[in-house]
Amino acid sequence: MGIILQLTTLHIVGWHFIGRLWPVILIIIGVGILLKQSYSRGSCSRDFTESTEDTLEFDAIFSGTEKQITSQKFRGGEISAIFGNIKLDLRSAKIVPEGCTLTADSIFGSIEIYISPDVTVNLQGSQILGSFDNRTNSVGGGPTMTIKGNAIFGKIRISN
């Protein structure tokens, strides 16, 4: 606000011009709020973590993250990438015998999920100007992982 007042006092810009900028100011405030929430979650930078959690729940908003799950009783969870990217490595995880469900949503982002070849993948998702690809070479015999999700202007790829 101080800059705007100084520019009008120095007659560099007039009030009529500033009256047309109010939508831009609202957009800047909105982006600031989104970034503040990302920083408070600790997800505004690229990080790599190894986890033994049995269930997942994390987001990548305007950021990137890589996670390797080594749980011996993996049960699924929820992940979402909004203007960000996620690389999730489940090759070391042991899925519970009854199978698991992972919900993955990508909005203007990218999610790459790596699974073990003995896991059978069941995809249940939709894509709107995005891609939802299963590139696994499953040998079968193991538990089933159901991946539900949406790729809206984004990409979700499952591979070995």
N, CA and C atoms as an extended XYZ file, in Angstrom:
480
Properties=species:S:1:pos:R:3:atomname:S:1:resname:S:1:resid:I:1 pbc="F F F"
N         0.829       -1.189        0.000 N   MET     1
C         0.000        0.000        0.000 CA  MET     1
C         0.866        1.241        0.000 C   MET     1
N         1.989        1.182        0.704 N   GLY     2
C         2.886        2.329        0.751 CA  GLY     2
C         3.429        2.695       -0.622 C   GLY     2
N         3.746        1.684       -1.412 N   ILE     3
C         4.263        1.931       -2.766 CA  ILE     3
C         3.187        2.601       -3.622 C   ILE     3
N         1.961        2.119       -3.525 N   ILE     4
C         0.865        2.707       -4.305 CA  ILE     4
C         0.655        4.166       -3.920 C   ILE     4
N         0.623        4.449       -2.624 N   LEU     5
C         0.437        5.832       -2.177 CA  LEU     5
C         1.594        6.726       -2.630 C   LEU     5
N         2.818        6.213       -2.571 N   GLN     6
C         3.975        7.010       -2.997 CA  GLN     6
C         3.919        7.293       -4.501 C   GLN     6
N         3.522        6.296       -5.305 N   LEU     7
C         3.424        6.505       -6.747 CA  LEU     7
C         2.358        7.542       -7.108 C   LEU     7
N         1.253        7.554       -6.380 N   THR     8
C         0.228        8.577       -6.658 CA  THR     8
C         0.662        9.946       -6.176 C   THR     8
N         1.386       10.030       -5.070 N   THR     9
C         1.871       11.311       -4.564 CA  THR     9
C         2.884       11.922       -5.521 C   THR     9
N         3.715       11.107       -6.118 N   LEU    10
C         4.719       11.591       -7.069 CA  LEU    10
C         4.136       11.763       -8.476 C   LEU    10
N         2.848       11.524       -8.632 N   HIS    11
C         2.136       11.667       -9.905 CA  HIS    11
C         2.716       10.771      -11.004 C   HIS    11
N         3.199        9.594      -10.597 N   ILE    12
C         3.687        8.616      -11.564 CA  ILE    12
C         2.510        7.831      -12.130 C   ILE    12
N         1.576        7.480      -11.265 N   VAL    13
C         0.335        6.838      -11.688 CA  VAL    13
C        -0.821        7.577      -11.041 C   VAL    13
N        -1.980        7.481      -11.667 N   GLY    14
C        -3.170        8.124      -11.111 CA  GLY    14
C        -4.075        7.115      -10.447 C   GLY    14
N        -5.049        7.636       -9.685 N   TRP    15
C        -5.983        6.763       -8.991 CA  TRP    15
C        -6.836        5.961       -9.959 C   TRP    15
N        -7.107        6.512      -11.146 N   HIS    16
C        -7.900        5.770      -12.119 CA  HIS    16
C        -7.183        4.497      -12.572 C   HIS    16
N        -5.845        4.541      -12.669 N   PHE    17
C        -5.055        3.369      -13.045 CA  PHE    17
C        -5.053        2.337      -11.917 C   PHE    17
N        -4.932        2.795      -10.691 N   ILE    18
C        -4.904        1.889       -9.544 CA  ILE    18
C        -6.257        1.204       -9.382 C   ILE    18
N        -7.337        1.916       -9.735 N   GLY    19
C        -8.671        1.315       -9.671 CA  GLY    19
C        -8.819        0.118      -10.589 C   GLY    19
N        -8.049        0.072      -11.650 N   ARG    20
C        -8.095       -1.066      -12.573 CA  ARG    20
C        -7.213       -2.231      -12.108 C   ARG    20
N        -6.357       -2.015      -11.139 N   LEU    21
C        -5.432       -3.057      -10.680 CA  LEU    21
C        -5.980       -3.918       -9.544 C   LEU    21
N        -7.161       -3.613       -9.024 N   TRP    22
C        -7.634       -4.359       -7.864 CA  TRP    22
C        -7.751       -5.858       -8.107 C   TRP    22
N        -8.111       -6.358       -9.311 N   PRO    23
C        -8.121       -7.821       -9.491 CA  PRO    23
C        -6.720       -8.432       -9.359 C   PRO    23
N        -5.714       -7.721       -9.847 N   VAL    24
C        -4.340       -8.226       -9.744 CA  VAL    24
C        -3.922       -8.282       -8.280 C   VAL    24
N        -4.314       -7.297       -7.519 N   ILE    25
C        -3.972       -7.270       -6.097 CA  ILE    25
C        -4.623       -8.453       -5.377 C   ILE    25
N        -5.868       -8.757       -5.718 N   LEU    26
C        -6.537       -9.919       -5.103 CA  LEU    26
C        -5.842      -11.226       -5.468 C   LEU    26
N        -5.388      -11.347       -6.708 N   ILE    27
C        -4.673      -12.555       -7.131 CA  ILE    27
C        -3.366      -12.697       -6.359 C   ILE    27
N        -2.636      -11.606       -6.188 N   ILE    28
C        -1.370      -11.645       -5.445 CA  ILE    28
C        -1.615      -12.054       -3.996 C   ILE    28
N        -2.672      -11.540       -3.401 N   ILE    29
C        -3.002      -11.916       -2.023 CA  ILE    29
C        -3.336      -13.414       -1.951 C   ILE    29
N        -4.102      -13.932       -2.920 N   GLY    30
C        -4.451      -15.347       -2.946 CA  GLY    30
C        -3.242      -16.251       -3.086 C   GLY    30
N        -2.326      -15.891       -3.971 N   VAL    31
C        -1.095      -16.682       -4.138 CA  VAL    31
C        -0.272      -16.634       -2.855 C   VAL    31
N        -0.242      -15.483       -2.209 N   GLY    32
C         0.472      -15.371       -0.934 CA  GLY    32
C        -0.103      -16.294        0.124 C   GLY    32
N        -1.423      -16.408        0.177 N   ILE    33
C        -2.055      -17.302        1.136 CA  ILE    33
C        -1.710      -18.753        0.836 C   ILE    33
N        -1.742      -19.142       -0.448 N   LEU    34
C        -1.383      -20.512       -0.825 CA  LEU    34
C         0.057      -20.836       -0.456 C   LEU    34
N         0.963      -19.906       -0.737 N   LEU    35
C         2.368      -20.149       -0.417 CA  LEU    35
C         2.592      -20.209        1.083 C   LEU    35
N         1.878      -19.399        1.827 N   LYS    36
C         2.008      -19.428        3.284 CA  LYS    36
C         1.584      -20.780        3.834 C   LYS    36
N         0.483      -21.352        3.294 N   GLN    37
C         0.044      -22.670        3.727 CA  GLN    37
C         1.055      -23.739        3.342 C   GLN    37
N         1.676      -23.603        2.176 N   SER    38
C         2.682      -24.577        1.754 CA  SER    38
C         3.883      -24.546        2.674 C   SER    38
N         4.339      -23.349        3.050 N   TYR    39
C         5.477      -23.240        3.946 CA  TYR    39
C         5.153      -23.795        5.323 C   TYR    39
N         3.932      -23.559        5.801 N   SER    40
C         3.583      -24.052        7.129 CA  SER    40
C         3.512      -25.570        7.159 C   SER    40
N         3.212      -26.207        6.033 N   ARG    41
C         3.204      -27.663        5.970 CA  ARG    41
C         4.599      -28.222        5.749 C   ARG    41
N         5.547      -27.377        5.424 N   GLY    42
C         6.898      -27.843        5.155 CA  GLY    42
C         7.029      -28.498        3.809 C   GLY    42
N         6.168      -28.139        2.853 N   SER    43
C         6.195      -28.827        1.569 CA  SER    43
C         6.570      -27.907        0.420 C   SER    43
N         7.231      -26.806        0.692 N   CYS    44
C         7.511      -25.866       -0.387 CA  CYS    44
C         8.893      -26.082       -0.991 C   CYS    44
N         9.558      -27.134       -0.620 N   SER    45
C        10.849      -27.427       -1.219 CA  SER    45
C        10.883      -28.908       -1.573 C   SER    45
N        11.825      -29.274       -2.422 N   ARG    46
C        11.963      -30.671       -2.798 CA  ARG    46
C        12.639      -31.387       -1.632 C   ARG    46
N        12.028      -32.475       -1.198 N   ASP    47
C        12.622      -33.236       -0.111 CA  ASP    47
C        12.502      -34.721       -0.409 C   ASP    47
N        13.362      -35.482        0.226 N   PHE    48
C        13.333      -36.931        0.105 CA  PHE    48
C        13.215      -37.498        1.506 C   PHE    48
N        12.245      -38.365        1.688 N   THR    49
C        12.089      -38.989        2.992 CA  THR    49
C        11.838      -40.469        2.818 C   THR    49
N        12.266      -41.205        3.811 N   GLU    50
C        11.990      -42.630        3.866 CA  GLU    50
C        11.058      -42.829        5.038 C   GLU    50
N        10.018      -43.625        4.828 N   SER    51
C         8.993      -43.758        5.848 CA  SER    51
C         8.611      -45.208        6.042 C   SER    51
N         8.244      -45.546        7.269 N   THR    52
C         7.754      -46.881        7.578 CA  THR    52
C         6.262      -46.837        7.924 C   THR    52
N         5.594      -45.749        7.560 N   GLU    53
C         4.165      -45.603        7.852 CA  GLU    53
C         3.355      -46.657        7.110 C   GLU    53
N         2.283      -47.126        7.755 N   ASP    54
C         1.392      -48.090        7.115 CA  ASP    54
C         0.369      -47.408        6.214 C   ASP    54
N         0.058      -46.145        6.487 N   THR    55
C        -0.848      -45.372        5.642 CA  THR    55
C        -0.207      -44.028        5.321 C   THR    55
N        -0.523      -43.510        4.154 N   LEU    56
C         0.046      -42.241        3.694 CA  LEU    56
C        -1.017      -41.156        3.663 C   LEU    56
N        -0.578      -39.932        3.868 N   GLU    57
C        -1.428      -38.776        3.637 CA  GLU    57
C        -0.515      -37.565        3.519 C   GLU    57
N        -0.264      -37.136        2.276 N   PHE    58
C         0.548      -35.942        2.080 CA  PHE    58
C         0.232      -35.286        0.751 C   PHE    58
N         0.604      -34.011        0.660 N   ASP    59
C         0.340      -33.189       -0.510 CA  ASP    59
C         1.635      -32.533       -0.974 C   ASP    59
N         1.688      -32.239       -2.252 N   ALA    60
C         2.763      -31.423       -2.813 CA  ALA    60
C         2.089      -30.256       -3.527 C   ALA    60
N         2.140      -29.083       -2.907 N   ILE    61
C         1.502      -27.896       -3.462 CA  ILE    61
C         2.606      -26.916       -3.837 C   ILE    61
N         2.726      -26.608       -5.134 N   PHE    62
C         3.793      -25.751       -5.648 CA  PHE    62
C         5.167      -26.257       -5.208 C   PHE    62
N         5.346      -27.566       -5.128 N   SER    63
C         6.612      -28.115       -4.650 CA  SER    63
C         6.802      -29.526       -5.190 C   SER    63
N         7.883      -30.143       -4.800 N   GLY    64
C         8.152      -31.509       -5.194 CA  GLY    64
C         8.608      -32.319       -4.005 C   GLY    64
N         8.259      -33.587       -3.997 N   THR    65
C         8.675      -34.456       -2.912 CA  THR    65
C         8.913      -35.863       -3.437 C   THR    65
N         9.838      -36.549       -2.803 N   GLU    66
C        10.130      -37.946       -3.113 CA  GLU    66
C        10.027      -38.726       -1.822 C   GLU    66
N         9.268      -39.808       -1.837 N   LYS    67
C         9.113      -40.643       -0.649 CA  LYS    67
C         9.369      -42.092       -1.011 C   LYS    67
N        10.059      -42.758       -0.118 N   GLN    68
C        10.265      -44.193       -0.240 CA  GLN    68
C         9.612      -44.834        0.976 C   GLN    68
N         8.695      -45.737        0.728 N   ILE    69
C         7.950      -46.392        1.803 CA  ILE    69
C         8.517      -47.791        2.001 C   ILE    69
N         8.868      -48.099        3.248 N   THR    70
C         9.437      -49.409        3.572 CA  THR    70
C         8.560      -50.159        4.571 C   THR    70
N         7.304      -49.799        4.670 N   SER    71
C         6.375      -50.432        5.605 CA  SER    71
C         6.220      -51.909        5.276 C   SER    71
N         6.070      -52.732        6.301 N   GLN    72
C         5.858      -54.154        6.107 CA  GLN    72
C         4.376      -54.519        6.124 C   GLN    72
N         3.508      -53.520        6.360 N   LYS    73
C         2.052      -53.722        6.359 CA  LYS    73
C         1.389      -52.506        5.715 C   LYS    73
N         1.741      -52.224        4.478 N   PHE    74
C         1.225      -51.034        3.811 CA  PHE    74
C        -0.256      -51.197        3.503 C   PHE    74
N        -1.061      -50.185        3.879 N   ARG    75
C        -2.510      -50.249        3.738 CA  ARG    75
C        -3.082      -49.211        2.767 C   ARG    75
N        -2.246      -48.332        2.221 N   GLY    76
C        -2.730      -47.336        1.262 CA  GLY    76
C        -2.700      -45.934        1.828 C   GLY    76
N        -3.536      -45.061        1.266 N   GLY    77
C        -3.592      -43.686        1.742 CA  GLY    77
C        -4.031      -42.733        0.653 C   GLY    77
N        -3.702      -41.460        0.861 N   GLU    78
C        -4.092      -40.410       -0.067 CA  GLU    78
C        -2.905      -39.496       -0.345 C   GLU    78
N        -2.690      -39.203       -1.629 N   ILE    79
C        -1.666      -38.245       -2.020 CA  ILE    79
C        -2.256      -37.319       -3.078 C   ILE    79
N        -1.765      -36.091       -3.111 N   SER    80
C        -2.218      -35.165       -4.153 CA  SER    80
C        -1.101      -34.203       -4.511 C   SER    80
N        -1.016      -33.915       -5.800 N   ALA    81
C        -0.030      -32.971       -6.324 CA  ALA    81
C        -0.792      -31.847       -7.024 C   ALA    81
N        -0.677      -30.653       -6.482 N   ILE    82
C        -1.330      -29.487       -7.055 CA  ILE    82
C        -0.228      -28.514       -7.452 C   ILE    82
N        -0.009      -28.352       -8.745 N   PHE    83
C         1.093      -27.564       -9.282 CA  PHE    83
C         2.430      -28.045       -8.710 C   PHE    83
N         2.541      -29.318       -8.412 N   GLY    84
C         3.769      -29.881       -7.868 CA  GLY    84
C         3.980      -31.285       -8.395 C   GLY    84
N         5.006      -31.965       -7.861 N   ASN    85
C         5.210      -33.343       -8.291 CA  ASN    85
C         5.594      -34.230       -7.120 C   ASN    85
N         5.203      -35.498       -7.252 N   ILE    86
C         5.454      -36.503       -6.222 CA  ILE    86
C         6.055      -37.728       -6.891 C   ILE    86
N         7.122      -38.247       -6.304 N   LYS    87
C         7.670      -39.544       -6.699 CA  LYS    87
C         7.544      -40.437       -5.471 C   LYS    87
N         6.747      -41.488       -5.608 N   LEU    88
C         6.467      -42.389       -4.500 CA  LEU    88
C         6.994      -43.777       -4.840 C   LEU    88
N         7.958      -44.249       -4.060 N   ASP    89
C         8.586      -45.548       -4.296 CA  ASP    89
C         8.037      -46.553       -3.284 C   ASP    89
N         7.229      -47.491       -3.784 N   LEU    90
C         6.636      -48.528       -2.941 CA  LEU    90
C         7.260      -49.898       -3.198 C   LEU    90
N         8.389      -49.950       -3.882 N   ARG    91
C         9.000      -51.235       -4.237 CA  ARG    91
C         9.504      -52.000       -3.023 C   ARG    91
N         9.844      -51.296       -1.941 N   SER    92
C        10.323      -51.967       -0.725 CA  SER    92
C         9.195      -52.253        0.257 C   SER    92
N         8.009      -51.759       -0.021 N   ALA    93
C         6.880      -51.945        0.893 CA  ALA    93
C         6.210      -53.296        0.663 C   ALA    93
N         5.710      -53.879        1.724 N   LYS    94
C         4.928      -55.121        1.655 CA  LYS    94
C         3.470      -54.756        1.869 C   LYS    94
N         2.653      -55.032        0.864 N   ILE    95
C         1.239      -54.712        0.933 CA  ILE    95
C         0.520      -55.808        1.719 C   ILE    95
N        -0.457      -55.404        2.528 N   VAL    96
C        -1.216      -56.376        3.312 CA  VAL    96
C        -1.888      -57.372        2.361 C   VAL    96
N        -2.048      -58.640        2.782 N   PRO    97
C        -2.579      -59.679        1.879 CA  PRO    97
C        -3.946      -59.361        1.283 C   PRO    97
N        -4.800      -58.641        2.008 N   GLU    98
C        -6.129      -58.326        1.463 CA  GLU    98
C        -6.097      -57.196        0.451 C   GLU    98
N        -4.942      -56.608        0.212 N   GLY    99
C        -4.789      -55.530       -0.759 CA  GLY    99
C        -4.941      -54.162       -0.115 C   GLY    99
N        -4.747      -53.135       -0.904 N   CYS   100
C        -4.835      -51.776       -0.372 CA  CYS   100
C        -5.379      -50.839       -1.441 C   CYS   100
N        -5.769      -49.655       -0.987 N   THR   101
C        -6.286      -48.631       -1.891 CA  THR   101
C        -5.477      -47.355       -1.692 C   THR   101
N        -5.005      -46.797       -2.796 N   LEU   102
C        -4.264      -45.541       -2.778 CA  LEU   102
C        -5.026      -44.545       -3.639 C   LEU   102
N        -5.363      -43.403       -3.056 N   THR   103
C        -6.043      -42.349       -3.801 CA  THR   103
C        -5.005      -41.324       -4.216 C   THR   103
N        -4.914      -41.055       -5.516 N   ALA   104
C        -3.915      -40.126       -6.046 CA  ALA   104
C        -4.604      -39.115       -6.955 C   ALA   104
N        -4.485      -37.838       -6.621 N   ASP   105
C        -5.065      -36.772       -7.430 CA  ASP   105
C        -3.967      -35.821       -7.884 C   ASP   105
N        -3.966      -35.522       -9.174 N   SER   106
C        -2.971      -34.618       -9.747 CA  SER   106
C        -3.694      -33.501      -10.490 C   SER   106
N        -3.507      -32.274      -10.028 N   ILE   107
C        -4.106      -31.110      -10.669 CA  ILE   107
C        -2.952      -30.209      -11.101 C   ILE   107
N        -2.719      -30.107      -12.388 N   PHE   108
C        -1.588      -29.367      -12.942 CA  PHE   108
C        -0.277      -29.856      -12.331 C   PHE   108
N        -0.190      -31.134      -12.004 N   GLY   109
C         0.997      -31.684      -11.376 CA  GLY   109
C         1.337      -33.049      -11.941 C   GLY   109
N         2.255      -33.735      -11.266 N   SER   110
C         2.742      -35.024      -11.727 CA  SER   110
C         2.926      -35.954      -10.533 C   SER   110
N         2.438      -37.193      -10.680 N   ILE   111
C         2.634      -38.216       -9.654 CA  ILE   111
C         3.210      -39.450      -10.338 C   ILE   111
N         4.335      -39.921       -9.840 N   GLU   112
C         4.948      -41.153      -10.334 CA  GLU   112
C         4.996      -42.134       -9.176 C   GLU   112
N         4.406      -43.312       -9.381 N   ILE   113
C         4.353      -44.340       -8.346 CA  ILE   113
C         5.088      -45.569       -8.861 C   ILE   113
N         6.059      -46.043       -8.083 N   TYR   114
C         6.834      -47.236       -8.444 CA  TYR   114
C         6.425      -48.358       -7.497 C   TYR   114
N         6.023      -49.505       -8.077 N   ILE   115
C         5.597      -50.634       -7.261 CA  ILE   115
C         6.376      -51.883       -7.643 C   ILE   115
N         6.304      -52.867       -6.775 N   SER   116
C         6.977      -54.140       -6.991 CA  SER   116
C         6.282      -54.925       -8.112 C   SER   116
N         7.032      -55.712       -8.905 N   PRO   117
C         6.417      -56.469      -10.016 CA  PRO   117
C         5.410      -57.529       -9.574 C   PRO   117
N         5.455      -57.987       -8.319 N   ASP   118
C         4.508      -59.019       -7.894 CA  ASP   118
C         3.143      -58.454       -7.488 C   ASP   118
N         2.991      -57.129       -7.492 N   VAL   119
C         1.723      -56.492       -7.121 CA  VAL   119
C         0.849      -56.330       -8.359 C   VAL   119
N        -0.420      -56.702       -8.242 N   THR   120
C        -1.386      -56.501       -9.313 CA  THR   120
C        -2.036      -55.137       -9.133 C   THR   120
N        -2.084      -54.349      -10.212 N   VAL   121
C        -2.621      -52.988      -10.142 CA  VAL   121
C        -4.018      -52.938      -10.750 C   VAL   121
N        -4.937      -52.294      -10.029 N   ASN   122
C        -6.292      -52.061      -10.509 CA  ASN   122
C        -6.500      -50.545      -10.535 C   ASN   122
N        -6.599      -49.974      -11.741 N   LEU   123
C        -6.765      -48.527      -11.874 CA  LEU   123
C        -8.237      -48.161      -11.950 C   LEU   123
N        -8.608      -47.142      -11.182 N   GLN   124
C        -9.957      -46.598      -11.224 CA  GLN   124
C        -9.819      -45.089      -11.175 C   GLN   124
N        -9.766      -44.478      -12.327 N   GLY   125
C        -9.570      -43.036      -12.331 CA  GLY   125
C       -10.084      -42.387      -13.577 C   GLY   125
N        -9.987      -41.085      -13.569 N   SER   126
C       -10.413      -40.321      -14.730 CA  SER   126
C        -9.339      -39.305      -15.069 C   SER   126
N        -9.388      -38.853      -16.299 N   GLN   127
C        -8.423      -37.871      -16.759 CA  GLN   127
C        -9.145      -36.794      -17.540 C   GLN   127
N        -8.784      -35.567      -17.248 N   ILE   128
C        -9.332      -34.426      -17.973 CA  ILE   128
C        -8.135      -33.640      -18.493 C   ILE   128
N        -7.867      -33.769      -19.771 N   LEU   129
C        -6.699      -33.165      -20.407 CA  LEU   129
C        -5.423      -33.503      -19.657 C   LEU   129
N        -5.342      -34.742      -19.199 N   GLY   130
C        -4.171      -35.243      -18.501 CA  GLY   130
C        -3.949      -36.695      -18.880 C   GLY   130
N        -3.094      -37.392      -18.131 N   SER   131
C        -2.854      -38.802      -18.425 CA  SER   131
C        -2.829      -39.618      -17.137 C   SER   131
N        -3.344      -40.837      -17.246 N   PHE   132
C        -3.412      -41.789      -16.137 CA  PHE   132
C        -2.917      -43.106      -16.712 C   PHE   132
N        -1.630      -43.423      -16.525 N   ASP   133
C        -0.990      -44.546      -17.210 CA  ASP   133
C        -0.561      -45.646      -16.254 C   ASP   133
N        -0.789      -46.892      -16.673 N   ASN   134
C        -0.290      -48.055      -15.965 CA  ASN   134
C         0.787      -48.684      -16.839 C   ASN   134
N         2.035      -48.528      -16.458 N   ARG   135
C         3.150      -49.074      -17.238 CA  ARG   135
C         3.861      -50.190      -16.485 C   ARG   135
N         3.119      -50.918      -15.675 N   THR   136
C         3.726      -51.990      -14.900 CA  THR   136
C         3.798      -53.267      -15.715 C   THR   136
N         4.767      -54.083      -15.387 N   ASN   137
C         4.902      -55.429      -15.945 CA  ASN   137
C         4.676      -56.392      -14.788 C   ASN   137
N         3.413      -56.646      -14.482 N   SER   138
C         3.057      -57.439      -13.321 CA  SER   138
C         3.213      -58.927      -13.612 C   SER   138
N         3.865      -59.623      -12.680 N   VAL   139
C         3.994      -61.075      -12.785 CA  VAL   139
C         2.893      -61.751      -11.978 C   VAL   139
N         2.155      -60.964      -11.205 N   GLY   140
C         1.021      -61.485      -10.440 CA  GLY   140
C         1.450      -62.304       -9.244 C   GLY   140
N         0.484      -62.938       -8.615 N   GLY   141
C         0.763      -63.780       -7.468 CA  GLY   141
C         0.770      -63.028       -6.153 C   GLY   141
N         0.788      -61.716       -6.193 N   GLY   142
C         0.830      -60.920       -4.973 CA  GLY   142
C        -0.491      -60.240       -4.705 C   GLY   142
N        -0.507      -59.366       -3.742 N   PRO   143
C        -1.740      -58.643       -3.415 CA  PRO   143
C        -2.112      -57.634       -4.503 C   PRO   143
N        -3.335      -57.129       -4.418 N   THR   144
C        -3.837      -56.162       -5.391 CA  THR   144
C        -3.818      -54.765       -4.785 C   THR   144
N        -3.295      -53.826       -5.558 N   MET   145
C        -3.324      -52.418       -5.156 CA  MET   145
C        -4.307      -51.708       -6.076 C   MET   145
N        -5.335      -51.117       -5.484 N   THR   146
C        -6.300      -50.334       -6.246 CA  THR   146
C        -5.873      -48.872       -6.161 C   THR   146
N        -5.676      -48.257       -7.309 N   ILE   147
C        -5.297      -46.855       -7.350 CA  ILE   147
C        -6.459      -46.075       -7.940 C   ILE   147
N        -7.044      -45.227       -7.096 N   LYS   148
C        -8.163      -44.377       -7.519 CA  LYS   148
C        -7.632      -42.961       -7.644 C   LYS   148
N        -8.117      -42.239       -8.617 N   GLY   149
C        -7.652      -40.871       -8.707 CA  GLY   149
C        -8.130      -40.131       -9.921 C   GLY   149
N        -7.678      -38.900      -10.008 N   ASN   150
C        -8.023      -38.003      -11.099 CA  ASN   150
C        -6.771      -37.276      -11.555 C   ASN   150
N        -6.620      -37.173      -12.860 N   ALA   151
C        -5.531      -36.395      -13.448 CA  ALA   151
C        -6.168      -35.251      -14.226 C   ALA   151
N        -6.163      -34.077      -13.641 N   ILE   152
C        -6.768      -32.907      -14.264 CA  ILE   152
C        -5.634      -31.995      -14.701 C   ILE   152
N        -5.400      -31.906      -15.985 N   PHE   153
C        -4.258      -31.175      -16.546 CA  PHE   153
C        -2.958      -31.667      -15.915 C   PHE   153
N        -2.908      -32.921      -15.514 N   GLY   154
C        -1.735      -33.457      -14.855 CA  GLY   154
C        -1.450      -34.872      -15.317 C   GLY   154
N        -0.532      -35.542      -14.609 N   LYS   155
C        -0.098      -36.882      -15.001 CA  LYS   155
C         0.013      -37.768      -13.768 C   LYS   155
N        -0.508      -38.985      -13.900 N   ILE   156
C        -0.306      -40.018      -12.889 CA  ILE   156
C         0.228      -41.240      -13.632 C   ILE   156
N         1.397      -41.710      -13.233 N   ARG   157
C         2.030      -42.850      -13.908 CA  ARG   157
C         2.436      -43.882      -12.870 C   ARG   157
N         2.056      -45.138      -13.136 N   ILE   158
C         2.428      -46.238      -12.272 CA  ILE   158
C         3.367      -47.135      -13.059 C   ILE   158
N         4.519      -47.446      -12.488 N   SER   159
C         5.495      -48.317      -13.162 CA  SER   159
C         6.283      -49.114      -12.141 C   SER   159
N         7.140      -50.033      -12.642 N   ASN   160
C         7.958      -50.870      -11.756 CA  ASN   160
C         9.285      -50.238      -11.484 C   ASN   160
